[in-house]
């Protein structure tokens, strides 16, 4: 059995990643790390290890100790923050990984948008602030409300609020600054994009796109308790097939990385006229439900196991597959929905009435 070390194993994405590999019984021995000792109980791993946060110098030290102790064959860091730390320590990591270079794992949304804009890829119009006195001017230069105030980095709608007036922006920023949770440099003001909310997931190998699929996010769990209405991972999403999204996703990834290698997740939204805008790119990680779709692909749809992207990625990372075949875009059937909620189970659903329990 191949021994796989997974960081961030207790998060939703980590739990789904473990689930997508556990289907292949007697193939993998899984060791899960997480700083949250309670969430670490969720994944079905063989060994659980409570770890420091990725910002702690002992994080990499612990990883290397576990690699040596358990003779780890492959390391998968799940959150992008941990993928970045691992990639920055490539030289000291004593096992196999499959990640982009650290300069490609962009956590700064503003920097990502500046790079994409330079290559004529549509992004949301954005302003930053020198001080509180510049809010009014920035608001007017973007054409007035509604506009998004949000964080330059982070996930799950971090520091986000849809604002109709400059005063809302000012009060929102002051609240977070007064609480010691942010500085003025952490914020940016952005164009409101009211259309469809899209996630494009892709896996690349040495510059070649191996596989991708596209989902529309339809609902978020407990959205009524979040000022932004976004709580990170969707409770309802559906597979869509859109050639334009595929073209934009491919161009966006190739823009930030001339030789893509690993996982790249692209977020897009439509403007009032139906034009697509790239809002974010996460390099080196899966979206949280990408491994869940892999689980569905293998366990329910009975597709080629390589369409389970975490399995494909792990097998290539291990060196078990040296020259992966090109699976292409749109690897999952159109209009399949995943519906899930806390304590309500997870279901595969179609508008024609088909429904099947996943978990």
N, C-alpha and C positions, 0 to 999 in steps of 0.2 A: 504493500500500500504506500502511496505517495503521501508525504506529510506536508500539509499546507498550513501556514501561519496567517491568520486573518486579523488585522487590527480594525477597531471600530465594529467589532462583531455584534455588539449589543444594540446598535442602531437599526432602524428599519431596513436600510440598504444592506447592512451586514447580515442581518437575520435572513433576508431574502437570498443573499449570495450563498450562505451556508445551505439553505434549503435547495437551491438549484444544483448544488454538488452532491448532496446527500442522496439524490435519486440514484446515483451510480454507486450502488452498494459494493463494499469491499474494494473500492478503487482509491478512496482518499481517507486519510486520518487527519481530522481537522482540529486545530488548536486556535481558540478564540481569545482575543485581547479586548478589553474595554476598560475605561476609567470608571464607569458606573457599575458598581458591583451588583446592583439589582437588575439592570438591563442585560447584564452578562448571563443571566439565567434564561433569557429568551432563545438564543441560538442553540441548535441541536449539535453542539460540538463535542468532541471526545475529551478535551481538556479545556478548562476555563482559567484565565489568568487576569487578575485585576491589575491594570497598568496605570502609570502616571499619565497625565495629559501629554499630547504631542509636543507642547512647548517646554516640557521638562527635559533637561539634559539626560536624565536617566531613561527616557523613553527609548532611544536608540540602543543604549547599553542593555536594557532589558531584552529588546528584540534580538540582539546578538547573543545574549546568554541563552535564550530559548532556542535559537538556531543551532547553537553548539550542543546544548543539552539533548534536544530531540532530533537532531540531524534533519532539520527542515529542508525540504526540496524546493519550496516555492513560497514567496512572501507576497500576500495581497493586502495592501493598505486601502481600506475602503473609503473613508471621507477624503475629499480633496486636500484638506489641511494636512492629513497624515501622509497622503501620497506625496505632497510637496516636501515634507520633512524627510521621508525615505529617499526621494530622488536627490535631495541635497546631500545625502550621505551614502550615495552609491558605492563609493570607494571602500567604505567600512562595512557595508552589508555583506555578509558571508554566505549568501544564497542567491538563487535566481529571482529576478523580478521582471515585470514587463510594463515599463512606464515611459512616458515621454521625458525629455530632459527638463530639469527644474525651471529653466527660463520659459518653457512652454506651458507649465502648469500655472495658469494665470488666475489669481484670486481677486485681482482688481478689475471690477467691471468697467470702470472708466477707461483704463488703459486698453482693455480688450476692444472697447468700442472705438477708440482712437485708431487702433491698428486696422480694424475692419473698414472704417470710414475712409482711410487712405487708399483702400482698394475698391472703392465705390460699392461697398456692401451697405445696404440700408441699415441704419441703427437709429434708436430713439434720439431726438434732439436733446442735448444735455447742457446744463450749466452748473458750475460750482460756485462757491462763495468765498470771497476774501474776508468778509465780516457780515454781521447782521444787517448792516445798512445796504448791502447789495442785493438783498432778497427781492425787493420791489422791482428793481431794474431787471434782474434775471427772470422774474415772473412775466414781466411785460415782453421781454425779448423772445420768450417761448410762446407768445401769443395769448397768454392768460389761461385761467383754469378751465377744466380741471387738469392738474399736473401731479405727477408723483414726486414726493420727497422720499428718498431711499438711501441706503448705505452704498458706498462704493464697492464694498466687498461683503462676503457672508452669504448665507442661504436662508431659505424659509421666509422671504419677505422681510428680512432684517431692517429695522428702522423705517419701514415703509408706511406711508399714509397718502391717500388720494386727497388733494387739497384744492379747494375752489378759490381761496383768497390768500394773498401773501401773508396775512396775519396768522393763518393756520400753520403755514410753514414755519414762521418765526416761533410760535408757541410750541410746536412739536419739537423743533430743534432744541429750544431752551430747556424743555422738560428733560430730554435725554442728557444734555450737557450738565444741568444742575444735579442730576442723579449720578453723575460721574461715569456714565455708560458710553459716552461719545464725545468727540470734539467736533468743531465746525468743519474741519478738514475731512471728516468721515462721511459727510453728506453730499448728495448731488440732487439736482432738480431735473426731472425728465418729462418729456412729452408723454401724454396719456395715449395709450394704444388700446382701443376698446374691443378689438376683434378676437379671433380664436387664439387660444393659448396652446402652443405646440412644443413638444419635446422630440428632438431628433437624436437618436442614439446610434453610435457607429463604432465599429472595431476595425483598426488598421494594422497592417503588418509591413514594415519596412517601406512605407510610402504608398502602399496599395490599400484601397478600401476593400475589406473582405466582406462585411455585412453591415446592414443598417435597417432601421425601422422607425416609423413615425407614429406618435400618439398625440391625440388632442386631450388636454386636461379639461374636464367638464365640471367637477365639483371638488371642494376641499373639505376635510373633516373639521367640524367645530368652527367653521368660518365666521360664525356670528360673534365669537369671542375675540377675534383678531381685528384690529382697526383697519388693516389692509385687506381683510377677507381671504388672505393667503396664509396657510399654515404649513407650508413646506412640501408635503407629499400628497398627491391627489387621492380622494376617496373614489372618484369615478373618472376613468379615462378610456379612450377607445382608439383602436388602430385605424389610421387613415392612410390612404395612398395618394400622394401628391408629388408629381414630378418636379414642380417648381421648388417645393421644400427640399427635395433631394439635391437639386442643383445648388441651392443656397447653402445647405449644410455642408456639402462637399467643398465648395469654394471657401467657406468660412474656415473650415479645419485646415485646408491647404494654405490659407493666408497666414494663420498663426504658427503653422509648423510646416516647413517645406518638405519634410519627410515624416509624416505622421506614423506613430508607432504606439499602439495601445488603444485605450478607450477614450472617446471624445463625445461629450454630450452638449448639444446645441439647443438653446431655447429661442423661440421665435414668437412674435405676436403681430397681428394685423392692425393697420391703421384704419381710419374711417373709410378709406377708399379700397380696402382689401389688399393693400400692398404689405408684403412681409418685411419685418424688421427683426434683426438678430438682437436679442437683449442680453445674452450671456453665453459663454462657452466654458464648460468644465472639462479640463484635460486630465487624463489619468484616472478617471473615475466613471462609474456607472451612475445613472439616475437611480433613485431608491427602488423603483419598481421594475427596472430593466431585468434584474435577476428573477423577479416574480414571473415576468413574461417568459423567461427561459424555462422556469419550472413548468409553466403551462404548456409550452411548446413540447417538452419531453414527456410530461406525465399525462396530459390530456389530449393534445393534438397529435401525439405520436409522430412528430416530425423527425428529420435527421438530427441526431444528438448535437451536431455542430451548430445548429440554429439556436441552441441554448448558449447564449454568448458567454456567460461565465465559464461554462465547461470548455468552450472553444478557446477562450483566453487562457485558462489554466493549463490546458493540454499543450498549447503553443509555448506558454511560459516555461513549462517543464521540459520542453524539447521533445515531447512525444510526437508532435506534428511539426515537421520542418518546413514544408511548403504548403501552406493552407490553400485550399481551393477558394475561388471567388464565389461567394454565395449571392452577392448583389444586394440591391436595395429591396425594401418591402418584403422582408422574410416571413412576415406573419399575415394571416388572412385579414382582409379589409372588414371593418365595422365590428370587430370583436371588442367587447367592453370588459374591463375588470371593475367590479363594484365591491367596495370593502368599507368597513367602519369598525370602530372600537366595540368589541364584544358582539359583533353581528356577523362574523364570518367573512369569507371572501368568495365571490361568485364570478363565473364567466357568463357573459350575457350578450344577446343580440336583439335588435329591435323586432325581429320576426317572432319573438317569443321564446327562443332557445335560452335555457338557463341551466348551469351545472355548478355544483359546489366545488370550489378549489380547496379551501381550507376550513 
